[in-house]
Amino acid sequence: MTDLALSRVANDSAVSHAEMANAIRFLAIDAVEKAKSGHPGMPMGMADVATVLFSRFLKFDATDPAWPDRDRFVLSAGHGSMLLYALLHLTGYEGVTADELRAFRQWGSKTPGHPEYGHTPGVETTTGPLGQGIATAVGMALAERLMNARFGDDLVDHYTYVIAGDGCLMEGLSHEAISLAGHLRLSRLIVLYDDNEISIDGSTSLSCSDDQLARFKASGWSAVRIDGHDPEAIAAAIRRARQSDRPSLIACRTVIAFGAPNRQGTEKAHGAPLGADEIEKTRGALNWPHAPFEVPEAVLDAWREIGAQGHASRRAWVERSRRVNSAGRSPFHDALNRNLPCGYAGLMAQLREQFGSERPDIATRQASQLVIDVIAEALPNLLGGSADLTHSNLTRAKTQQPVRADALEGSYIHYGIREHAMAAAMNGIALHGGFIPYGGTFLSFADYSRPAIRLAALMGVRVIHVMTHDSIGLGEDGPTHQPVEHLASLRAIPNLLVFRPGDAVETAEAWDCALRSQGAPSVLCLSRQAVPTFREVVDETNLVAFGAYVVVEPEAGRDVTLIATGSEVSIALEAAILLEKDNVRAAVVSAPCFDLFRQQSREYRTAVLGRVPRVGLEAAVEGDWARWLGDGGEFVGMTGFGASAPAETLYREFGITPEAVATAAMRCLARTRMTATYA
């Protein structure tokens, strides 16, 4: 549909562009004023741009927010959330009512302070942390191009639009994201930059003198600057951007809080209500003589028609998808279907049995590569990648071909040294639909990915982070690369599954859990050093899915429980043998995922942990281990940073050995007996 067709509703009615834009402005003003908090300046400044985009260009159907071939609209400057909520209300998205606007930022409303995916219909991604929106949109635009390469224009043919502000472009994440987008020539990505020269502290000149257009051009984008309050200039720029063979930046020179006589153009309008007196003056200045939250019927009708004008496009797309023969249609719908295909389970079961019978002595990162080799054949929508560590993370399957600007049929992305952008783009790929994204880096670099991981957990999307070199066991690279605190840090994020498998079988099962987790992201923490396979595979039960389970149970009952994760499970097994020589019966528990273990019943957790003293073992800092060890337990692990030396030396020097575990167990038992004596 052309922009002229899309603008017919607005042009044929008696409603002017200014009235349409002012409806956005005053809904934002009134909602922020009623809430006594919020950010009115950005919605007021970008109302003209948003009006042109939604009325003339954006392909959407308000009655079907999940239509696969809709254009994506990302409000990267998420603090201006009332711009989006006003648009959703005006165009008729179900549930985004006037009452919801009145409840802006209040408990239980669909209009929280920043847009939240899954909470409000029409919100494509959770935004607020600046820069995350534009980087996530890169993933969406990439997914669109990859899907288009596979299924053609009839099924996949849409744009990704972003409204970003100065804060989004100042964040370092934006550089990684625009560099990646330019390299891959993501021509369907159009960023509308709210170029108002104002940040919280005041003029952006206080802290920034970048030539943003030159920066984007240097990364392979087209870039222009326009008057962001001239609807025809806005439309012409978007029209040119849609014809470009590169991603596009349109710097829209705007006035923050446009129309507010005493606040416009100043930082005072950024993050605070205008106040009753200034609002009254603004109504006069913009000729809006209407009560708070009141939109004239003609204006609302015009907006509602814009919300409905995508009906025809959506119906035509549905008809086209039905006409595609089954050979083409099935893979497309399989890609959009979040369930795993039937053949997957059988291949994963075969691999588990192979690991269990062959008992390989390999690093869990190597086991992970073997898993990827197998599942890549069963999951054509598996989309891998690494932040320039492919040969260390071992994340590329033999069958995967690299994604390039001239070869978008590939299924492996070389993200370059861009962990921030990789993690955010993976979120965008998952949100767009059609792929299961995974990406690799070192666990010590998890902090580079953490903001996007946190958002993935908040949104509940399936992305898989493969993080290798998971402990001091990586050896000679030293403390800068040895992630002693990262397990505890990641485990603190709600709704994030953190796996640290202890052998090849557990690695396969952790991958299985991550792939089946449709409502949470996962981190697979994998070893550099080889570990023995201790697991037998006796049936189809995925024991990692329980979070923790008993590996060794003494026949005559247990005196102590040794709990370990990852490469330290084998140390715990050796410690149990040492204790047996001293007539101490030790059970060994592998705990590859505390998050899943926490979800099990109290009865199951008690059966696994036992009612005896417990010793925890992990080559990392203690974190929340105390929950599982109790007051009478001990933790054997790291208390500070690592050092540069071979792995076996580090384990010995830092006291993470079978002997140290056995000694800790004996101390726990001695304290228990002493307590019993005095009880």
HELIX and SHEET records of a PDB file:
HELIX    1   1 ASP A    3  LEU A    6  1                                   4    
HELIX    2   2 ARG A    8  ASP A   12  1                                   5    
HELIX    3   3 HIS A   17  ALA A   35  1                                  19    
HELIX    4   4 GLY A   41  VAL A   52  1                                  12    
HELIX    5   5 LEU A   53  PHE A   57  3                                   5    
HELIX    6   6 GLY A   78  GLY A   80  5                                   3    
HELIX    7   7 SER A   81  THR A   91  1                                  11    
HELIX    8   8 ALA A   98  ARG A  102  1                                   5    
HELIX    9   9 GLN A  132  PHE A  151  1                                  20    
HELIX   10  10 ASP A  166  MET A  170  1                                   5    
HELIX   11  11 GLY A  172  HIS A  183  1                                  12    
HELIX   12  12 THR A  204  LEU A  206  5                                   3    
HELIX   13  13 GLN A  212  ALA A  218  1                                   7    
HELIX   14  14 PRO A  231  GLN A  243  1                                  13    
HELIX   15  15 GLU A  267  ALA A  269  5                                   3    
HELIX   16  16 ALA A  276  ALA A  285  1                                  10    
HELIX   17  17 GLU A  297  ALA A  308  1                                  12    
HELIX   18  18 HIS A  311  ARG A  323  1                                  13    
HELIX   19  19 SER A  326  LEU A  336  1                                  11    
HELIX   20  20 CYS A  342  GLU A  358  1                                  17    
HELIX   21  21 THR A  364  ALA A  378  1                                  15    
HELIX   22  22 THR A  390  ASN A  393  1                                   4    
HELIX   23  23 GLU A  419  HIS A  432  1                                  14    
HELIX   24  24 LEU A  443  PHE A  445  5                                   3    
HELIX   25  25 ALA A  446  MET A  459  1                                  14    
HELIX   26  26 ILE A  472  LEU A  474  5                                   3    
HELIX   27  27 HIS A  486  ARG A  491  1                                   6    
HELIX   28  28 ALA A  504  ARG A  516  1                                  13    
HELIX   29  29 LEU A  543  PHE A  546  5                                   4    
HELIX   30  30 GLY A  566  GLU A  568  5                                   3    
HELIX   31  31 VAL A  569  LYS A  581  1                                  13    
HELIX   32  32 PHE A  594  ARG A  598  1                                   5    
HELIX   33  33 ARG A  602  LEU A  609  1                                   8    
HELIX   34  34 ALA A  626  LEU A  629  1                                   4    
HELIX   35  35 ALA A  647  GLU A  653  1                                   7    
HELIX   36  36 PRO A  658  TYR A  678  1                                  21    
SHEET    1   A 5 ARG A  72  LEU A  75  0                                        
SHEET    2   A 5 THR A 160  GLY A 165  1                                        
SHEET    3   A 5 LEU A 189  ASP A 195  1                                        
SHEET    4   A 5 SER A 248  ARG A 253  1                                        
SHEET    5   A 5 SER A 222  ASP A 227  1                                        
SHEET    1   B 2 ILE A 198  SER A 199  0                                        
SHEET    2   B 2 GLY A 202  SER A 203 -1                                        
SHEET    1   C 2 ILE A 362  ALA A 363  0                                        
SHEET    2   C 2 ALA A 530  VAL A 531 -1                                        
SHEET    1   D 6 TYR A 412  HIS A 414  0                                        
SHEET    2   D 6 LEU A 382  SER A 386  1                                        
SHEET    3   D 6 ILE A 436  PHE A 442  1                                        
SHEET    4   D 6 ILE A 464  THR A 468  1                                        
SHEET    5   D 6 SER A 522  LEU A 526  1                                        
SHEET    6   D 6 LEU A 497  PHE A 499  1                                        
SHEET    1   E 5 TYR A 549  VAL A 552  0                                        
SHEET    2   E 5 ALA A 586  SER A 590 -1                                        
SHEET    3   E 5 VAL A 560  ALA A 564  1                                        
SHEET    4   E 5 ARG A 614  LEU A 617  1                                        
SHEET    5   E 5 GLU A 634  VAL A 636  1                                        
END                                                                             
